[in-house]
Amino acid sequence: MMPDIPAWIALPATLLLIFGGLLTLVGSIGLLRLPNFFMRIHSVSMGNTLGVGCVLVASMLIASALAHRPVIHELLITLFLVCTAPITAIVLMQAAIRRTKPPKQ
């Protein structure tokens, strides 16, 4: 039996899930369509990070409504994502810059 979720929680969670899915889709399409690595890494890091953030907020809303108390475990996931995604993008871009530079003579 599925528990009832109040409409005032279900509506924002649904909108966040739809918006998060669209952002992730746009980031993934950018990965396929953009011409070079530097443009691709930007679309993926921005779109997917924001998309996952929306999904995590929706998960917090639903979990809090079902538990009848604030559930903030997803904040740890969000913190990890916000800290690691930009660092990973920077390291990948630096590697690509070093790879595309001509060797020094």
N, C-alpha and C positions, 0 to 999 in steps of 0.2 A: 504494500500500500504506500503510495507516494504522499509525503506530507504536503499540506497546503502552504503555499508561499503567498504572503499578502501582495496585492496588486501594486502597492506603493513601493515594494522592493522589486517585484518582478519586472515592472516597466523600465526603471533605470538600468537594471541588470541586462535586460534584453537589448536596450539601446546601446549600452556599452559593448556587449558582445558583437552586435552588428557592426558598430563603428570600428572595433578592434579587428574584426575579420576583414573589413574593407581596407583598413590601413595596412594590414599584413599582406593582403592581396596586391595592393598597389606597390608595396616594397618588393614583393616577389616578381611582379611583372617588370618593374624597373631593372631587376637583376637580369632578366632575359632580354630586354629591349635596348638598354643603354649601350653606347658604343665602346666605352673603355672601362678599365678596372676602377678608376677613381670615381667616375660617376656611379658605377654599380655599387661600390661599397657605401656610398652616401645614401642611396635610396634604400638599401637593405637595412643599414643601421638605424636610420630614422624611422622608416615605416614599420619595421618589425618590432623595434623597441617600444614605440608608442602603441602598437597593436597589442603586444603582450601586456603592457601596462593597463590598458582598458580591460582586458580579460581578467587580470588579477584583481582589479577593483570590483568587477562584477562578481568574481568568486568570493571576495570578502563580504559583499552585500548579502549574497545567498547564504553563505555559511553562518554569518551573524544572525540572519533571520531564522535559520533552522535551529541554531543552538540557543537562541534567546539570550545571547550575550555577545559582546564584541569579540570577533575572531580576527586577529591581526597577523596570523602566521604568514600570510601572503606578503606582508611588508618586508619580511626578510628576503623573499624571492625578488621583490622589486628592488630592494637595496643592492642585492648581488647583481642584478641585471644592469642597474644604472651605473654601478661601479665598473663592471667588467666589459660591457659592450663598447664604450668609447675607447678604452685602453686597447682592446682587441683591434678595433678599427685603425687606431693610430699605428700600432705595430705592423699591421698588414700593409698600410699605406707607406710606411717607411721602408719596408722590405721591397715593395713595388718600385719606389723611387730609386733605391739602390740598384735594383735589377735593371732598370731602364737607362741609368746613366752610363755613358761610355766610360771605359776604364781609363784611369789616369796614366799618362806616359812619362 
